[in-house]
Amino acid sequence: MDPELYNQFVQVFNNGTEEEIRNFLIENINRFPEDVQKEIIWFFFEEALEKTAAWYNYVNDLKNTTNDLIKLRKQLEDEKKALELQKEIEKGSNTNEEK
């Protein structure tokens, strides 16, 4: 590997942010030996897969939570209707008792 490239990379690695390291690797990928290029590409590919999987899991969890909330809403609406009906029945039986 080119000693200048190696020194630049070490400098960025030791002093740079994660974003600066990424940018350095992307901007200089063609200057690395082919086997190192493959490793860099594989690293970015694996990272993209992990982020995609994490996003998929997040969306799936969100969908499940939404479905749970819909079921809970339906249950609460049913309970509200039952309470209203029970009040109507009680109100009607109180009226019949008064007669």
FIMI-251914 format. One line per 4 residues: number of its first residue (from 1); their letters; for each residue x, y, z of N, C-alpha, C. Coordinates in nm, 2 decimals, always signed. Layout:
BEGIN
NUM) A) X Y Z X Y Z X Y Z ~ ...
This chain:
BEGIN
1) MDPE) +0.09 -0.12 +0.00 +0.00 +0.00 +0.00 +0.09 +0.12 +0.00 ~ +0.04 +0.23 -0.07 +0.11 +0.35 -0.07 +0.13 +0.41 +0.07 ~ +0.26 +0.43 +0.11 +0.28 +0.48 +0.24 +0.21 +0.62 +0.27 ~ +0.20 +0.70 +0.17 +0.13 +0.83 +0.19 -0.01 +0.81 +0.22
5) LYNQ) -0.08 +0.72 +0.14 -0.22 +0.69 +0.17 -0.23 +0.63 +0.31 ~ -0.14 +0.54 +0.34 -0.15 +0.48 +0.48 -0.14 +0.59 +0.59 ~ -0.05 +0.68 +0.57 -0.03 +0.78 +0.67 -0.15 +0.87 +0.68 ~ -0.21 +0.91 +0.56 -0.33 +0.99 +0.56 -0.44 +0.92 +0.63
9) FVQV) -0.46 +0.79 +0.60 -0.57 +0.71 +0.66 -0.55 +0.71 +0.81 ~ -0.43 +0.68 +0.86 -0.40 +0.67 +1.00 -0.44 +0.81 +1.07 ~ -0.40 +0.92 +1.00 -0.42 +1.05 +1.05 -0.58 +1.07 +1.07 ~ -0.65 +1.04 +0.96 -0.80 +1.06 +0.97 -0.86 +0.97 +1.07
13) FNNG) -0.81 +0.84 +1.07 -0.86 +0.74 +1.17 -0.84 +0.79 +1.31 ~ -0.73 +0.84 +1.34 -0.69 +0.88 +1.48 -0.76 +1.01 +1.52 ~ -0.78 +1.10 +1.42 -0.83 +1.24 +1.46 -0.96 +1.27 +1.40 ~ -1.01 +1.19 +1.31 -1.14 +1.23 +1.24 -1.26 +1.17 +1.31
17) TEEE) -1.37 +1.22 +1.26 -1.50 +1.17 +1.31 -1.53 +1.04 +1.22 ~ -1.63 +0.97 +1.26 -1.67 +0.85 +1.18 -1.71 +0.89 +1.04 ~ -1.77 +1.01 +1.02 -1.81 +1.06 +0.89 -1.69 +1.09 +0.81 ~ -1.59 +1.15 +0.87 -1.46 +1.18 +0.80 -1.39 +1.06 +0.76
21) IRNF) -1.39 +0.96 +0.84 -1.33 +0.83 +0.80 -1.40 +0.77 +0.68 ~ -1.53 +0.77 +0.69 -1.61 +0.71 +0.58 -1.58 +0.79 +0.45 ~ -1.58 +0.92 +0.46 -1.56 +1.00 +0.34 -1.42 +0.97 +0.28 ~ -1.32 +0.96 +0.37 -1.18 +0.93 +0.33 -1.18 +0.80 +0.25
25) LIEN) -1.24 +0.69 +0.31 -1.24 +0.56 +0.24 -1.31 +0.57 +0.11 ~ -1.43 +0.64 +0.10 -1.50 +0.64 -0.02 -1.42 +0.72 -0.13 ~ -1.37 +0.84 -0.09 -1.30 +0.92 -0.18 -1.17 +0.86 -0.23 ~ -1.11 +0.77 -0.15 -0.98 +0.71 -0.19 -0.98 +0.56 -0.22
29) INRF) -1.10 +0.51 -0.23 -1.11 +0.36 -0.24 -1.02 +0.31 -0.36 ~ -1.02 +0.38 -0.47 -0.94 +0.33 -0.58 -0.79 +0.33 -0.56 ~ -0.75 +0.40 -0.46 -0.60 +0.41 -0.43 -0.56 +0.29 -0.34 ~ -0.65 +0.22 -0.28 -0.62 +0.10 -0.20 -0.59 -0.02 -0.29
33) PEDV) -0.52 -0.11 -0.24 -0.50 -0.24 -0.31 -0.64 -0.31 -0.33 ~ -0.65 -0.39 -0.43 -0.77 -0.45 -0.47 -0.83 -0.53 -0.35 ~ -0.75 -0.61 -0.28 -0.81 -0.68 -0.17 -0.86 -0.60 -0.06 ~ -0.80 -0.48 -0.03 -0.85 -0.39 +0.07 -0.98 -0.32 +0.01
37) QKEI) -0.98 -0.29 -0.11 -1.10 -0.23 -0.17 -1.22 -0.33 -0.15 ~ -1.20 -0.46 -0.17 -1.30 -0.55 -0.15 -1.35 -0.56 +0.00 ~ -1.26 -0.55 +0.09 -1.29 -0.54 +0.23 -1.37 -0.42 +0.26 ~ -1.33 -0.31 +0.21 -1.41 -0.18 +0.23 -1.55 -0.19 +0.18
41) IWFF) -1.56 -0.24 +0.06 -1.69 -0.25 -0.01 -1.78 -0.35 +0.08 ~ -1.72 -0.46 +0.12 -1.79 -0.56 +0.20 -1.84 -0.50 +0.33 ~ -1.75 -0.42 +0.39 -1.79 -0.35 +0.52 -1.91 -0.26 +0.50 ~ -1.91 -0.18 +0.39 -2.02 -0.09 +0.37 -2.15 -0.17 +0.33
45) FEEA) -2.13 -0.28 +0.26 -2.24 -0.37 +0.22 -2.31 -0.43 +0.34 ~ -2.23 -0.48 +0.43 -2.28 -0.54 +0.56 -2.35 -0.44 +0.64 ~ -2.29 -0.32 +0.65 -2.35 -0.21 +0.73 -2.49 -0.17 +0.67 ~ -2.50 -0.17 +0.54 -2.62 -0.13 +0.47 -2.73 -0.24 +0.50
49) LEKT) -2.68 -0.37 +0.50 -2.78 -0.48 +0.53 -2.83 -0.47 +0.67 ~ -2.74 -0.44 +0.76 -2.78 -0.42 +0.90 -2.88 -0.31 +0.92 ~ -2.85 -0.20 +0.86 -2.94 -0.08 +0.87 -3.08 -0.11 +0.80 ~ -3.07 -0.18 +0.69 -3.20 -0.22 +0.63 -3.28 -0.32 +0.71
53) AAWY) -3.21 -0.41 +0.78 -3.28 -0.50 +0.87 -3.34 -0.43 +0.99 ~ -3.26 -0.34 +1.04 -3.31 -0.26 +1.15 -3.43 -0.18 +1.11 ~ -3.43 -0.12 +1.00 -3.54 -0.04 +0.95 -3.66 -0.13 +0.93 ~ -3.64 -0.25 +0.87 -3.75 -0.34 +0.85 -3.81 -0.38 +0.98
57) NYVN) -3.73 -0.41 +1.08 -3.78 -0.45 +1.22 -3.86 -0.33 +1.28 ~ -3.81 -0.21 +1.26 -3.87 -0.09 +1.32 -4.01 -0.08 +1.25 ~ -4.02 -0.09 +1.12 -4.15 -0.08 +1.05 -4.24 -0.19 +1.09 ~ -4.19 -0.31 +1.11 -4.27 -0.42 +1.15 -4.33 -0.40 +1.29
61) DLKN) -4.24 -0.35 +1.38 -4.28 -0.32 +1.52 -4.39 -0.21 +1.52 ~ -4.37 -0.11 +1.43 -4.47 +0.00 +1.42 -4.60 -0.05 +1.37 ~ -4.60 -0.14 +1.27 -4.72 -0.20 +1.22 -4.79 -0.28 +1.33 ~ -4.72 -0.36 +1.40 -4.78 -0.44 +1.51 -4.84 -0.35 +1.62
65) TTND) -4.77 -0.25 +1.65 -4.82 -0.15 +1.75 -4.95 -0.09 +1.70 ~ -4.95 -0.05 +1.58 -5.07 +0.01 +1.52 -5.18 -0.08 +1.52 ~ -5.16 -0.21 +1.48 -5.26 -0.31 +1.49 -5.32 -0.33 +1.63 ~ -5.22 -0.33 +1.73 -5.26 -0.35 +1.87 -5.35 -0.23 +1.91
69) LIKL) -5.31 -0.11 +1.87 -5.39 +0.01 +1.90 -5.53 +0.01 +1.84 ~ -5.54 -0.04 +1.72 -5.67 -0.05 +1.65 -5.76 -0.15 +1.73 ~ -5.70 -0.27 +1.77 -5.78 -0.37 +1.84 -5.82 -0.31 +1.98 ~ -5.73 -0.23 +2.04 -5.77 -0.17 +2.17 -5.88 -0.07 +2.15
73) RKQL) -5.87 +0.01 +2.05 -5.97 +0.11 +2.02 -6.11 +0.04 +2.00 ~ -6.11 -0.07 +1.92 -6.23 -0.14 +1.90 -6.29 -0.20 +2.03 ~ -6.20 -0.25 +2.11 -6.24 -0.31 +2.24 -6.30 -0.20 +2.33 ~ -6.24 -0.08 +2.33 -6.29 +0.03 +2.41 -6.43 +0.08 +2.36
77) EDEK) -6.44 +0.09 +2.23 -6.57 +0.13 +2.17 -6.68 +0.03 +2.20 ~ -6.65 -0.10 +2.20 -6.74 -0.20 +2.23 -6.78 -0.19 +2.38 ~ -6.69 -0.17 +2.47 -6.72 -0.15 +2.61 -6.80 -0.03 +2.63 ~ -6.77 +0.08 +2.56 -6.85 +0.20 +2.58 -7.00 +0.18 +2.53
81) KALE) -7.02 +0.11 +2.42 -7.15 +0.07 +2.38 -7.22 -0.01 +2.48 ~ -7.15 -0.11 +2.54 -7.22 -0.20 +2.64 -7.26 -0.12 +2.76 ~ -7.17 -0.02 +2.80 -7.21 +0.06 +2.92 -7.33 +0.15 +2.89 ~ -7.33 +0.21 +2.77 -7.44 +0.29 +2.73 -7.57 +0.21 +2.72
85) LQKE) -7.56 +0.09 +2.67 -7.68 +0.00 +2.66 -7.73 -0.04 +2.80 ~ -7.63 -0.07 +2.89 -7.67 -0.10 +3.03 -7.73 +0.02 +3.10 ~ -7.69 +0.14 +3.08 -7.75 +0.26 +3.13 -7.89 +0.27 +3.08 ~ -7.91 +0.25 +2.95 -8.05 +0.26 +2.89 -8.14 +0.16 +2.95
89) IEKG) -8.09 +0.04 +2.97 -8.17 -0.07 +3.03 -8.21 -0.03 +3.17 ~ -8.11 +0.02 +3.25 -8.14 +0.06 +3.39 -8.24 +0.17 +3.39 ~ -8.22 +0.26 +3.30 -8.31 +0.38 +3.30 -8.45 +0.33 +3.26 ~ -8.46 +0.24 +3.17 -8.59 +0.19 +3.14 -8.66 +0.11 +3.25
93) SNTN) -8.58 +0.03 +3.32 -8.64 -0.05 +3.43 -8.68 +0.04 +3.55 ~ -8.60 +0.15 +3.57 -8.64 +0.25 +3.67 -8.78 +0.32 +3.63 ~ -8.79 +0.34 +3.51 -8.92 +0.41 +3.46 -9.03 +0.31 +3.48 ~ -9.02 +0.18 +3.45 -9.12 +0.08 +3.47 -9.16 +0.06 +3.61
97) EEK) -9.06 +0.07 +3.70 -9.08 +0.05 +3.85 -9.17 +0.17 +3.90 ~ -9.15 +0.28 +3.85 -9.22 +0.40 +3.89 -9.37 +0.39 +3.85 ~ -9.41 +0.32 +3.75 -9.55 +0.31 +3.71 -9.62 +0.21 +3.79
